[in-house]
Amino acid sequence: MLGLRRSVRVAVSWGGQELRAFHRVLDGLGDLDYTVEVVPLGDDISSAFGARSTRPPDLVMLPQPGLVPRHLRDLEPMPADLARRSALWDELLVHDGATYGIPFKTAHKSAVWYRPSVFRAAGLQPPASWPDWLAVNRTLAQAGIRPLSLAAGDGWVLTDFFENVLLGIAPAVYAELATATDPRPSRQPQFAAALRLLGTMWSAPGGLAGGVQRSLVQQFPDAIIEVFGHRRAAMVLASDFAEPVVRQFAADPRDVGLFTFPPLVPGAQAPVVVGADVMVLQKPTTDDARDLVRRLAAPAAVDPWIKEGGFLSDARVKGYSPELTRLAEQLAAPGELLQFDLSDRLGRLGDTNGLRRVLTDFLVKVGGRGAAVLPEAVDATVNEMREVEG
C-alpha cells in the first residue's frame, strides 16, 4: 500500500463553466491529506446512490434536495457542528434530529433576464403583475419583437414556469402537493387553473422566439444566447446560474436586466421557487470525506465561484453582482413566499416521464395557437397527468 494516497470521490451534476468553477473552489481549499476525484454524472446524478461499483462516490452534490428523504438509508448524518442553514431547509434535510444534507449552492428559480433597451424602445417597464406581463408580451409582439425565449429542450425550465404560476395562485395547494405521500396534482382544480394561466402566455401568437419547433429543441444556454447574443427575443426565464452565460454572450454588457416573477393575483405575494445543490455523505463515510465537507461548508470556500458569477450561497446576501444581490436578498427576506421546486418533491410524477413530459405536450398543443385552443388543451393535459398518477 506504500505510495498510495487516500482520495475522496465527489459526484456532481455540473459540466462546462460550472464544473470549472467547482474545481477552482477545490483548488482554493489549500493542501489536503487526500486527493479529490470529481465524478461528473450530469442528469444521471441519482445513479450515485446504490452504485454497485467498487468505489461509489463518498460525497454527492445533489441537485434535487427532495431526494434526501428517500435516500436516508444510503446517507450518513452530517457532522453536528455543520448543521447550519436557514430554517427553510429543515423540512427536507433534518430527520429524527439528525441533519443529512448541507446546502452548497442555492438556486433562485423565479428570475427573468431581459434586455432593458428593448423595453425602453417600446416604452415598457418590467411587469409588476401577471396581467402586466401578458400586456408587455403583447406590446412587444405587436412591435415585431418575440417576447420569450423558451428552453423547452430542458424540461425543468417548463416545470419552473408552471411551479411559479401554481405557487402564485395557490400556495396552500402547492405546499400540500409538495408534502403529500401520494400527491395527485390532476385532482386539484388549481392545477387546471395554473395551466390556463400559463397557456395564455404560451399560446399568444408571436410569443415564442423560433416558435414551438425551436423551443422544443432549445437547451438552457441556447435560450439565453437567443436573447443576449442573437437578440431575437426580449427575455428568458433563467435561474441565477445563468449569469455567466448572459455575461459571456451579451452583445452589449450594459444591456442586461433582471426581474423576478410578479404576483399572479392582485394583493398576493410574488412566488419564489427555490432549488439547490446539497452536500450529502454516502454510507460508509470516512474522516477524509467529513473533512472535505467541513472545508466546503466554510463561508469563504465558495468565494472563487461567487467571483465568477452564477452562484448563490444559503443565507448570504453580500459579495454578488447587483442582479444576484437582489435575488439573494429576496431569498433571505422574512415573509417571502418561498417554496422548494415542486417537481423535485413529486418523485416519479415530477421527472422526465411525468410533469416534464406533460408540460412539453401542453406546449405543443397551445404554443402560438391563440387562446381558443386552451380549453381543450387544458382538459387533455389534466387527463394526461391523471394517467401519469395512475
C-alpha positions in Angstrom: 0.0 0.0 0.0 3.0 2.2 0.1 2.8 5.2 -2.2 -1.0 5.1 -2.5 -2.7 8.3 -1.5 -6.2 8.4 0.0 -8.9 10.0 -2.1 -12.4 11.4 -1.8 -14.8 10.9 -4.7 -17.3 13.7 -5.3 -20.2 13.2 -7.6 -21.6 16.3 -9.3 -24.2 17.1 -11.9 -22.3 20.1 -13.3 -20.5 20.5 -16.6 -18.8 23.3 -18.5 -18.4 26.5 -16.7 -20.0 25.3 -13.5 -17.6 22.3 -13.3 -14.6 24.5 -13.9 -15.8 26.9 -11.2 -16.1 24.0 -8.7 -12.6 22.9 -9.5 -11.5 26.4 -8.6 -13.3 26.1 -5.3 -11.4 22.9 -4.7 -8.1 24.5 -5.6 -8.7 27.2 -3.1 -9.1 24.7 -0.2 -5.4 24.5 0.4 -3.2 21.5 1.0 -5.2 18.3 1.7 -4.0 15.0 3.0 -6.0 13.3 0.3 -6.8 13.8 -3.4 -10.3 14.8 -4.6 -11.7 12.9 -7.6 -14.6 14.7 -9.2 -17.1 12.5 -11.0 -19.4 14.4 -13.4 -22.7 12.5 -13.7 -24.8 15.1 -15.4 -28.5 14.3 -15.4 -27.7 10.8 -14.1 -26.7 12.1 -10.7 -29.2 10.0 -8.9 -27.3 6.9 -10.1 -24.7 7.9 -7.4 -26.9 6.2 -4.9 -26.8 2.4 -4.6 -23.9 2.3 -7.0 -22.5 -1.2 -7.5 -19.1 -0.1 -8.4 -16.1 -0.8 -6.2 -15.8 2.9 -5.4 -19.1 4.7 -5.2 -18.9 8.4 -4.5 -18.2 9.5 -1.0 -19.8 12.9 -1.3 -22.7 13.8 -3.6 -23.6 17.3 -4.7 -27.3 16.5 -5.1 -29.3 19.0 -7.2 -32.6 17.5 -6.0 -32.9 18.1 -2.3 -36.3 16.3 -2.4 -34.3 13.0 -2.9 -32.8 13.3 0.6 -35.8 11.9 2.5 -35.9 9.0 0.0 -32.3 8.0 0.4 -31.8 8.2 4.2 -30.7 4.5 4.3 -27.9 5.4 1.9 -26.7 8.5 3.8 -24.6 9.4 6.9 -25.7 12.3 9.1 -23.6 15.4 8.7 -21.2 16.4 11.4 -23.2 18.1 14.1 -21.0 21.2 14.1 -22.0 21.8 10.4 -25.8 21.8 10.9 -26.1 25.5 9.9 -28.6 26.6 7.3 -31.6 28.8 7.0 -34.8 27.2 8.5 -36.2 26.7 5.0 -34.1 23.6 4.7 -35.2 21.7 7.8 -38.2 20.1 6.2 -36.0 18.3 3.6 -32.7 17.8 5.3 -33.4 17.1 9.0 -34.9 13.8 10.1 -35.2 12.5 13.7 -33.0 15.3 14.9 -30.1 14.5 12.5 -29.0 16.6 9.5 -28.5 14.6 6.3 -27.6 17.5 4.0 -25.9 20.9 3.9 -26.8 23.5 1.2 -23.8 24.2 -1.0 -25.4 26.2 -3.9 -28.8 27.8 -3.8 -30.9 28.4 -7.0 -33.5 31.2 -7.4 -35.9 29.7 -10.0 -38.2 32.8 -10.4 -35.7 35.0 -12.2 -36.3 36.5 -15.6 -33.3 38.0 -17.6 -34.2 40.6 -20.2 -32.7 43.4 -22.4 -33.6 46.8 -21.0 -33.0 48.5 -24.3 -35.9 46.6 -25.9 -38.2 47.6 -23.1 -37.2 51.2 -23.3 -37.7 51.4 -27.0 -41.2 50.0 -26.6 -42.0 52.3 -23.6 -42.2 49.4 -21.2 -41.2 48.6 -17.6 -40.7 45.2 -16.1 -44.1 43.8 -15.2 -45.5 44.3 -11.7 -48.2 41.7 -12.1 -49.1 38.7 -14.3 -51.6 40.8 -16.4 -48.8 43.4 -16.8 -46.5 40.6 -18.1 -49.1 39.5 -20.6 -49.5 43.1 -21.7 -45.8 43.6 -22.1 -45.6 40.5 -24.3 -48.5 41.7 -26.5 -46.8 45.1 -26.9 -43.5 43.5 -27.9 -45.1 41.0 -30.3 -47.1 43.8 -32.0 -43.8 45.7 -32.5 -42.3 42.6 -34.2 -40.2 41.5 -31.2 -40.5 38.0 -29.9 -41.0 38.3 -26.1 -39.9 35.0 -24.9 -37.0 32.6 -25.5 -38.0 29.2 -24.0 -35.6 26.3 -23.3 -38.2 23.6 -23.6 -35.5 21.1 -24.6 -34.7 21.2 -20.9 -37.9 20.0 -19.3 -37.1 21.5 -15.9 -37.5 25.0 -17.5 -41.1 24.2 -18.2 -41.7 22.9 -14.7 -40.1 26.0 -13.3 -42.5 28.2 -15.3 -45.5 26.1 -14.1 -44.4 26.0 -10.5 -44.2 29.7 -10.3 -47.7 30.1 -11.6 -49.2 27.4 -9.3 -47.4 28.8 -6.3 -48.5 32.3 -7.2 -52.2 31.4 -7.3 -52.5 28.6 -4.8 -49.6 28.5 -2.2 -51.6 26.2 0.1 -52.2 23.7 -2.7 -48.6 23.9 -3.8 -47.4 23.1 -0.2 -49.9 20.3 0.2 -48.7 18.6 -3.0 -45.1 19.1 -2.0 -45.6 17.2 1.3 -48.2 14.6 0.3 -47.3 10.9 0.4 -49.5 10.2 -2.6 -49.8 13.5 -4.5 -52.5 13.8 -7.2 -52.0 17.2 -8.9 -54.7 16.5 -11.5 -57.3 16.2 -8.8 -56.7 19.8 -7.7 -58.7 22.4 -9.7 -55.9 24.8 -9.2 -53.7 22.5 -11.4 -56.0 23.2 -14.3 -56.2 26.9 -13.4 -52.4 27.2 -13.5 -52.4 25.5 -16.9 -54.9 28.0 -18.2 -52.8 31.0 -17.0 -49.6 29.6 -18.3 -51.3 28.6 -21.6 -52.5 32.2 -22.0 -48.8 33.2 -22.2 -47.5 30.3 -24.3 -50.4 30.4 -26.8 -50.1 34.0 -27.7 -49.3 34.3 -31.4 -45.7 35.6 -32.0 -44.8 35.0 -28.3 -42.0 32.5 -28.6 -38.7 33.1 -30.4 -38.5 30.5 -33.1 -42.0 29.2 -32.3 -42.7 25.9 -30.7 -40.4 24.0 -33.1 -37.2 25.8 -31.9 -38.4 25.9 -28.3 -38.7 22.2 -28.1 -35.1 21.5 -29.1 -33.6 24.6 -27.4 -31.4 23.9 -24.4 -30.9 26.3 -21.5 -27.8 28.1 -22.6 -29.1 28.4 -26.2 -32.3 30.2 -24.9 -30.1 32.7 -23.1 -27.9 33.3 -26.2 -31.1 33.8 -28.2 -31.9 36.8 -26.1 -28.4 38.3 -25.4 -26.3 37.1 -28.3 -28.6 36.8 -31.3 -31.0 39.3 -29.8 -34.0 37.6 -31.4 -36.1 37.7 -28.1 -36.5 40.1 -25.3 -36.4 37.9 -22.2 -35.8 34.4 -20.8 -36.8 32.7 -17.6 -33.5 31.6 -16.2 -32.1 31.0 -12.7 -29.3 32.9 -11.1 -26.8 30.3 -12.5 -27.5 31.7 -16.0 -25.4 34.8 -15.1 -22.1 33.6 -16.6 -23.7 32.7 -19.9 -25.6 36.0 -20.0 -22.3 37.9 -19.4 -20.3 35.9 -21.9 -22.7 36.3 -24.8 -24.3 39.7 -24.2 -23.7 41.7 -27.3 -23.8 44.8 -25.1 -22.8 44.1 -21.5 -24.7 47.2 -20.3 -27.9 45.8 -21.8 -28.6 43.2 -19.1 -31.6 43.4 -16.8 -33.4 41.1 -14.4 -36.8 41.0 -12.8 -38.4 38.3 -10.7 -41.7 36.5 -11.3 -44.5 39.0 -10.4 -47.6 38.3 -8.3 -50.3 36.3 -10.1 -53.2 37.5 -8.1 -53.9 41.1 -7.0 -52.7 41.7 -3.5 -50.9 38.4 -3.3 -47.2 37.8 -2.8 -44.9 37.1 -5.7 -43.9 33.4 -5.9 -40.2 32.4 -5.3 -39.3 28.9 -6.3 -36.1 27.6 -4.7 -33.7 24.9 -5.8 -30.3 23.8 -4.6 -27.3 21.6 -4.7 -26.9 20.0 -1.3 -23.9 18.0 0.0 -24.7 14.5 1.3 -22.4 11.8 2.6 -22.9 8.3 1.5 -22.5 5.3 3.8 -20.0 4.3 4.9 -18.3 7.6 5.2 -14.6 8.4 6.1 -12.8 11.0 8.1 -11.5 12.4 4.8 -15.0 12.9 3.4 -16.1 14.6 6.6 -13.1 16.9 6.4 -13.9 17.8 2.8 -17.5 18.7 3.7 -16.3 20.9 6.6 -13.9 22.7 4.2 -16.6 23.2 1.5 -19.1 24.4 4.1 -16.8 27.2 5.3 -18.4 30.6 4.2 -15.3 31.7 2.3 -14.8 28.4 0.4 -17.2 29.4 -2.4 -15.7 32.8 -3.0 -14.0 31.7 -6.2 -17.3 30.7 -7.7 -19.2 33.7 -6.5 -16.5 35.9 -8.2 -17.2 34.1 -11.5 -20.9 34.7 -11.1 -23.9 32.5 -11.2 -23.6 31.3 -7.6 -25.8 32.0 -4.6 -24.9 30.7 -1.1 -27.6 30.0 1.5 -28.4 33.0 3.7 -25.5 35.0 2.2 -26.5 38.4 0.7 -23.2 40.1 0.1 -20.4 39.8 -2.5 -22.5 39.2 -5.6 -23.2 41.3 -8.7 -26.1 43.8 -8.4 -28.5 41.4 -10.1 -27.7 38.4 -7.9 -27.7 40.6 -4.8 -31.3 41.3 -5.5 -32.1 37.6 -5.8 -30.1 36.7 -2.6 -31.9 39.4 -0.6 -35.3 38.0 -1.8 -34.3 34.5 -0.7 -33.2 35.8 2.7 -36.1 38.2 3.4 -38.6 37.2 6.0 -42.2 36.7 4.9 -41.4 35.9 1.3 -43.5 33.2 -0.5 -40.7 30.7 -0.8 -41.2 27.0 -1.7 -38.9 24.3 -3.0 -39.0 23.1 -6.6 -42.3 21.1 -6.7 -41.2 18.7 -9.5 -38.3 17.7 -7.2 -40.8 16.9 -4.4 -43.2 14.8 -6.5 -40.9 11.9 -7.1 -41.7 10.0 -10.3 -44.6 12.3 -11.0 -42.2 15.2 -11.5 -39.5 13.5 -13.5 -38.8 13.3 -17.3 -41.8 11.0 -17.9 -44.0 12.8 -15.5 -44.8 16.5 -15.2 -42.0 17.5 -17.6 -43.4 15.4 -20.4 -47.0 16.5 -19.6 -45.9 20.2 -19.9 -44.0 19.6 -23.1 -47.1 18.0 -24.6 -49.1 21.0 -23.4 -46.7 23.4 -25.0 -47.1 21.5 -28.3 -50.9 21.8 -28.0 -51.0 25.5 -27.3 -47.8 27.1 -28.5 -48.6 30.2 -30.6 -52.0 29.0 -31.5 -54.1 31.6 -29.7 -56.5 31.4 -26.7 -59.2 29.4 -28.5 -57.2 26.2 -28.1 -56.8 26.5 -24.4 -60.0 24.8 -23.0 -59.4 21.6 -25.0 -55.7 21.6 -24.3 -56.1 22.1 -20.6 -58.6 19.2 -20.4 -56.3 16.9 -22.3 -53.4 17.8 -20.1 -55.2 17.2 -16.9 -56.2 13.8 -18.2 -52.7 13.1 -19.3 -51.4 14.0 -15.8 -54.1 11.7 -14.3 -52.7 8.8 -16.4 -49.2 9.5 -15.1 -50.5 9.5 -11.5 -52.0 6.0 -12.1 
